[in-house]
Amino acid sequence: MIMNTEELIKKQTNWIKAVFGALAAIVVALIIFGALLVPKFYKAVDEVESSIQEINVLVKDADEAVQNINKVDFDHLKQSIDDLSKITAFLANVFGDSK
């Protein structure tokens, strides 16, 4: 089956039109994909960044709390509580127990 040049050109033209149509459909799909999903992606990225900033603030606050707890002299605090207990017991003996 021998095709003449005119039929061959017509067949090639049809294939070119089909390929061009498919490429155009892909480009349109990509544009729609970009228009619909890219903003959602950027919104999600912004939310993640915001969450990370909030976590950083919480970690900083926790670190400051730990540093403040470490500043407390628990031995001195225990001694002060013991002294206060002794003074309270002494005053209770001096002024009598009001029971």
N, CA, C and O of each residue as an XYZ file, in Angstrom:
396
protein
N       0.837     -1.165      0.000
C       0.000      0.000      0.000
C       0.888      1.237      0.000
O       1.477      1.578      1.026
N       0.982      1.862     -1.061
C       1.832      3.031     -1.242
C       0.963      4.274     -1.139
O      -0.061      4.409     -1.808
N       1.418      5.190     -0.264
C       0.688      6.441     -0.089
C       1.356      7.505     -0.926
O       2.576      7.548     -1.087
N       0.517      8.344     -1.443
C       1.131      9.442     -2.175
C       1.511     10.534     -1.187
O       1.129     10.491     -0.017
N       2.240     11.474     -1.652
C       2.791     12.537     -0.822
C       1.687     13.354     -0.168
O       1.817     13.753      0.990
N       0.623     13.604     -0.878
C      -0.477     14.407     -0.337
C      -1.123     13.710      0.858
O      -1.418     14.355      1.864
N      -1.346     12.399      0.758
C      -1.947     11.651      1.862
C      -0.995     11.600      3.066
O      -1.430     11.696      4.213
N       0.281     11.451      2.795
C       1.281     11.412      3.847
C       1.335     12.745      4.589
O       1.402     12.764      5.818
N       1.308     13.840      3.871
C       1.316     15.164      4.494
C       0.042     15.366      5.316
O       0.093     15.932      6.408
N      -1.093     14.910      4.800
C      -2.360     15.044      5.505
C      -2.320     14.235      6.809
O      -2.793     14.699      7.847
N      -1.752     13.025      6.749
C      -1.646     12.178      7.930
C      -0.710     12.814      8.968
O      -1.016     12.819     10.160
N       0.420     13.344      8.514
C       1.360     13.999      9.422
C       0.729     15.239     10.053
O       0.935     15.512     11.236
N      -0.029     15.975      9.273
C      -0.708     17.169      9.778
C      -1.705     16.783     10.866
O      -1.802     17.454     11.893
N      -2.435     15.710     10.640
C      -3.393     15.248     11.647
C      -2.677     14.848     12.947
O      -3.142     15.158     14.044
N      -1.536     14.154     12.806
C      -0.772     13.772     13.994
C      -0.234     15.003     14.723
O      -0.264     15.062     15.952
N       0.242     15.951     13.990
C       0.756     17.190     14.590
C      -0.364     17.915     15.329
O      -0.158     18.419     16.432
N      -1.557     17.968     14.720
C      -2.699     18.602     15.374
C      -3.068     17.851     16.659
O      -3.387     18.479     17.669
N      -3.027     16.529     16.629
C      -3.363     15.728     17.801
C      -2.350     15.949     18.925
O      -2.718     16.119     20.087
N      -1.066     15.942     18.553
C      -0.015     16.169     19.556
C      -0.121     17.581     20.113
O      -0.012     17.774     21.324
N      -0.331     18.568     19.253
C      -0.472     19.950     19.694
C      -1.692     20.088     20.611
O      -1.628     20.780     21.627
N      -2.787     19.440     20.261
C      -3.987     19.472     21.099
C      -3.736     18.862     22.471
O      -4.179     19.394     23.489
N      -3.018     17.735     22.485
C      -2.696     17.091     23.762
C      -1.795     17.981     24.608
O      -1.992     18.105     25.816
N      -0.806     18.599     23.968
C       0.086     19.509     24.692
C      -0.678     20.717     25.219
O      -0.446     21.157     26.345
N      -1.579     21.250     24.419
C      -2.385     22.378     24.858
C      -3.251     21.991     26.055
O      -3.392     22.769     26.998
N      -3.831     20.789     26.020
C      -4.638     20.311     27.145
C      -3.791     20.165     28.406
O      -4.242     20.498     29.502
N      -2.570     19.670     28.250
C      -1.666     19.528     29.393
C      -1.315     20.898     29.966
O      -1.302     21.080     31.183
N      -1.031     21.864     29.089
C      -0.704     23.219     29.547
C      -1.886     23.827     30.293
O      -1.709     24.433     31.350
N      -3.085     23.671     29.751
C      -4.280     24.197     30.413
C      -4.463     23.528     31.775
O      -4.784     24.195     32.759
N      -4.261     22.212     31.830
C      -4.389     21.491     33.098
C      -3.368     21.983     34.118
O      -3.688     22.133     35.297
N      -2.148     22.231     33.672
C      -1.116     22.744     34.573
C      -1.452     24.144     35.073
O      -1.217     24.462     36.239
N      -1.996     24.970     34.206
C      -2.390     26.319     34.622
C      -3.502     26.245     35.662
O      -3.465     26.953     36.668
N      -4.486     25.391     35.419
C      -5.579     25.228     36.385
C      -5.044     24.664     37.696
O      -5.418     25.121     38.776
N      -4.174     23.678     37.596
C      -3.552     23.093     38.784
C      -2.821     24.169     39.586
O      -2.960     24.256     40.806
N      -2.048     24.977     38.884
C      -1.311     26.052     39.552
C      -2.233     27.072     40.179
O      -1.994     27.522     41.299
N      -3.277     27.438     39.472
C      -4.198     28.452     39.981
C      -4.965     27.952     41.200
O      -5.295     28.745     42.082
N      -5.255     26.659     41.267
C      -6.048     26.125     42.367
C      -5.204     25.642     43.544
O      -5.562     25.891     44.695
N      -4.112     24.970     43.283
C      -3.377     24.319     44.355
C      -2.199     25.113     44.901
O      -1.868     24.977     46.079
N      -1.569     25.924     44.092
C      -0.408     26.672     44.572
C      -0.780     27.614     45.708
O      -0.045     27.664     46.694
N      -1.884     28.371     45.630
C      -2.238     29.209     46.781
C      -2.490     28.401     48.054
O      -2.140     28.846     49.147
N      -3.094     27.221     47.922
C      -3.317     26.369     49.091
C      -1.984     25.902     49.667
O      -1.822     25.804     50.884
N      -1.041     25.618     48.789
C       0.281     25.199     49.241
C       0.953     26.318     50.028
O       1.501     26.080     51.104
N       0.912     27.541     49.494
C       1.529     28.665     50.191
C       0.830     28.950     51.517
O       1.485     29.317     52.492
N      -0.485     28.785     51.563
C      -1.218     28.967     52.811
C      -0.774     27.926     53.838
O      -0.574     28.253     55.008
N      -0.620     26.685     53.406
C      -0.163     25.628     54.309
C       1.250     25.915     54.817
O       1.546     25.693     55.991
N       2.108     26.401     53.948
C       3.473     26.747     54.349
C       3.441     27.875     55.380
O       4.182     27.835     56.362
N       2.590     28.879     55.163
C       2.469     29.977     56.125
C       1.972     29.471     57.477
O       2.452     29.917     58.519
N       1.017     28.547     57.469
C       0.508     27.989     58.717
C       1.586     27.203     59.447
O       1.683     27.271     60.672
N       2.388     26.467     58.711
C       3.483     25.718     59.332
C       4.496     26.684     59.938
O       4.966     26.468     61.055
N       4.836     27.750     59.208
C       5.777     28.738     59.740
C       5.224     29.383     61.000
O       5.962     29.589     61.964
N       3.936     29.702     61.005
C       3.304     30.289     62.183
C       3.348     29.330     63.358
O       3.626     29.736     64.486
N       3.077     28.066     63.101
C       3.127     27.057     64.166
C       4.546     26.922     64.718
O       4.738     26.778     65.925
N       5.519     26.967     63.845
C       6.916     26.872     64.288
C       7.276     28.062     65.163
O       7.970     27.907     66.168
N       6.806     29.255     64.788
C       7.069     30.439     65.612
C       6.421     30.301     66.986
O       7.028     30.660     67.995
N       5.192     29.783     67.034
C       4.513     29.580     68.313
C       5.263     28.566     69.169
O       5.394     28.749     70.380
N       5.755     27.503     68.547
C       6.522     26.498     69.281
C       7.808     27.112     69.816
O       8.212     26.821     70.942
N       8.458     27.961     69.017
C       9.681     28.624     69.477
C       9.410     29.491     70.701
O      10.216     29.525     71.630
N       8.273     30.194     70.704
C       7.911     31.027     71.861
C       7.690     30.141     73.082
O       8.156     30.463     74.175
N       6.983     29.027     72.904
C       6.742     28.115     74.025
C       8.050     27.536     74.570
O       8.228     27.418     75.783
N       8.953     27.180     73.671
C      10.243     26.634     74.105
C      11.031     27.697     74.863
O      11.666     27.399     75.875
N      10.992     28.930     74.379
C      11.693     30.028     75.054
C      11.110     30.247     76.442
O      11.855     30.416     77.407
N       9.768     30.245     76.553
C       9.122     30.423     77.848
C       9.480     29.282     78.797
O       9.750     29.510     79.976
N       9.480     28.062     78.282
C       9.838     26.909     79.111
C      11.290     27.002     79.569
O      11.613     26.663     80.707
N      12.155     27.460     78.683
C      13.567     27.612     79.030
C      13.734     28.658     80.132
O      14.511     28.459     81.066
N      13.008     29.770     80.024
C      13.071     30.802     81.057
C      12.550     30.268     82.389
O      13.108     30.579     83.441
N      11.484     29.467     82.351
C      10.938     28.883     83.579
C      11.960     27.955     84.228
O      12.142     27.981     85.445
N      12.617     27.147     83.426
C      13.634     26.234     83.957
C      14.789     27.029     84.560
O      15.300     26.672     85.621
N      15.200     28.096     83.895
C      16.283     28.922     84.424
C      15.886     29.552     85.755
O      16.703     29.629     86.672
N      14.632     30.006     85.866
C      14.167     30.587     87.122
C      14.102     29.543     88.234
O      14.438     29.834     89.382
N      13.672     28.335     87.898
C      13.645     27.265     88.899
C      15.069     26.936     89.350
O      15.311     26.667     90.527
N      16.001     26.960     88.405
C      17.395     26.670     88.753
C      18.001     27.752     89.638
O      18.963     27.487     90.359
N      17.456     28.968     89.597
C      17.970     30.058     90.424
C      17.555     29.917     91.890
O      18.184     30.509     92.767
N      16.507     29.142     92.163
C      16.010     28.992     93.532
C      17.020     28.191     94.350
O      17.479     27.127     93.936
N      17.354     28.735     95.527
C      18.257     28.038     96.452
C      17.392     27.195     97.377
O      16.916     27.676     98.406
N      17.189     25.925     97.002
C      16.283     25.057     97.746
C      16.808     24.743     99.145
O      16.018     24.569    100.073
N      18.112     24.670     99.306
C      18.668     24.424    100.643
C      18.335     25.596    101.569
O      17.925     25.400    102.713
N      18.515     26.801    101.063
C      18.202     27.995    101.860
C      16.702     28.068    102.133
O      16.286     28.420    103.237
N      15.888     27.734    101.128
C      14.434     27.736    101.305
C      14.024     26.722    102.367
O      13.172     27.024    103.203
N      14.606     25.537    102.353
C      14.292     24.519    103.358
C      14.690     25.007    104.745
O      13.949     24.816    105.710
N      15.849     25.631    104.846
C      16.305     26.150    106.139
C      15.361     27.238    106.639
O      15.051     27.288    107.830
N      14.906     28.102    105.750
C      13.974     29.169    106.134
C      12.651     28.591    106.618
O      12.075     29.089    107.586
N      12.174     27.569    105.969
C      10.918     26.919    106.385
C      11.097     26.264    107.750
O      10.214     26.354    108.604
N      12.226     25.613    107.956
C      12.502     24.999    109.263
C      12.563     26.068    110.355
O      12.000     25.887    111.435
N      13.247     27.185    110.074
C      13.342     28.280    111.050
C      11.966     28.842    111.364
O      11.648     29.085    112.528
N      11.151     29.048    110.348
C       9.802     29.572    110.543
C       8.970     28.607    111.373
O       8.182     29.030    112.219
N       9.143     27.320    111.136
C       8.426     26.304    111.911
C       8.824     26.372    113.382
O       7.973     26.277    114.267
N      10.119     26.538    113.639
C      10.602     26.636    115.025
C      10.060     27.895    115.697
O       9.631     27.847    116.850
N      10.076     29.016    114.987
C       9.560     30.269    115.552
C       8.073     30.140    115.844
O       7.603     30.594    116.887
N       7.334     29.527    114.934
C       5.896     29.359    115.122
C       5.625     28.459    116.335
O       4.716     28.737    117.116
N       6.393     27.405    116.493
C       6.233     26.508    117.640
C       6.561     27.245    118.935
O       5.868     27.089    119.940
N       7.619     28.045    118.904
C       8.004     28.814    120.093
C       6.907     29.791    120.480
O       6.527     29.878    121.648
N       6.392     30.535    119.485
C       5.333     31.513    119.768
C       4.059     30.813    120.264
O       3.345     31.354    121.109
N       3.783     29.646    119.754
C       2.626     28.898    120.226
C       2.790     28.511    121.689
O       1.822     28.531    122.449
N       4.020     28.156    122.095
C       4.289     27.823    123.498
C       4.203     29.052    124.375
O       3.665     28.983    125.480
N       4.732     30.201    123.899
C       4.741     31.429    124.695
C       3.332     31.946    124.910
O       2.960     32.285    126.034
N       2.547     32.009    123.850
C       1.201     32.595    123.953
C       0.140     31.549    124.208
O      -1.040     31.878    124.324
N       0.528     30.333    124.294
C      -0.407     29.259    124.572
C      -1.153     28.846    123.337
O      -1.418     29.646    122.440
N      -1.479     27.602    123.315
C      -2.233     27.039    122.191
C      -3.686     27.418    122.364
O      -4.244     27.188    123.437
N      -4.307     27.975    121.383
C      -5.673     28.479    121.493
C      -6.721     27.419    121.220
O      -7.836     27.739    120.809
N      -6.385     26.196    121.438
C      -7.338     25.111    121.176
C      -8.351     24.983    122.274
O      -9.225     24.119    122.209
